[in-house]
């Protein structure tokens, strides 16, 4: 009898990549809860939106280059460069102790997520069978999610128990370990090209791959809320009396991890659009609950729903993007999705800070506005899903 079982996704390469991504995610996420207070002590309270906004700006601007390089020089060098940026920036935070140099460093730090996730997503797609792509994206996302949960909680503890400088150096150490793992991994790009100036000659197609318009647009609409959460939940935590400003991130990420274990697999069986619709609906609920929070319990309940929404949307939108791409443009397609993601997070960060203006009574307005973007994503996804079903009936 012929064996029809799907090939395993749990290879040594897959788990090494997961460990590297965990360390990378921990490295930059452990800084997030402490940076708003750090910037305020410098006298830069009015620039809180720039902490995430500048980071995502360079991440977004670098995506066309990282996508192009991923398809030309290889997945591993692109990933290693992203982790290297994290290492260097962690070492420089203790040196840049005034507002403008600090913001400049945040700008540079954004190159890390502009490169590492692009190469990583392409690498995962290379080493797993297509029929288990959603499941693989979900499990790898769990590794990133563990870093997102571990990093902020541990980062706050290090800052409270030791110092901010100790936190910055710990961030660098985690990034360095991520690089060490990557340097021992096999390259998966079959036809590599040498690094040259031509590799940096960007065209409009490198910025936006039209084949992945739908998942890219939905990503753009959904991640405004992420920008608001990253920017304002430290202040929200302080307003509610939570000393550890990483608790919202920890609860959000733990629920995200739990959902990722099966969300991608369900989308492999039942389709990307139906699962995306569920994710958008939960995201709306998450933003509304967070906006209504007047107690720690409600606040963390909002975090749980937000984690469920992101745990669904992240692997499913990534798998949907890869589904619509080919081997020749996989890096470019993934870069397009991430450009939309970074643009959304950055705009969400700046918009939420502009609406908040350091006044707690404005928090509800901020998060209700973020729910509006998620509602737009839900309406669009429902529309294209219904259109697809009508076409299928005609055929």
Secondary structure, 3 states (H helix, E strand, C coil): CCCCCCCCCCCHHHHHHHHHHHHHHHHHHHHHHHHHHHHHHCCCHHHHHHHHHHHHHHHHHHHHHHHHHHCCCCHHHHHHHHHHHHHHHHHHCCCCCCHHHHHHHHHHHCHHHHHHHHHHHHHHHHHCCHHHHHHHHHHHHHHHHHHHHHHHHHHHHHHHHCCHHHHHHHHHHHHHHHHHHHCCCCCCCCCCCCCCHHHHCCCHHHHCCHHHHHHHHHHHHHCHHHHHHHHHHHHHHHHHCCCCCCHHHHHHHHHHHHHHHHHHHHHHHHCHHHHHHHHHHHHHHHHHHHHHCCCHHHHHHHHHHHHHHHHHHHHHHHHHHHHCCCCCCHHHHHHHHHHHHHHHHHHHHHHHHHHHCCCHHHHHHHHHHHHHHHHHHHHHHHHHHHHHHHHHHHC
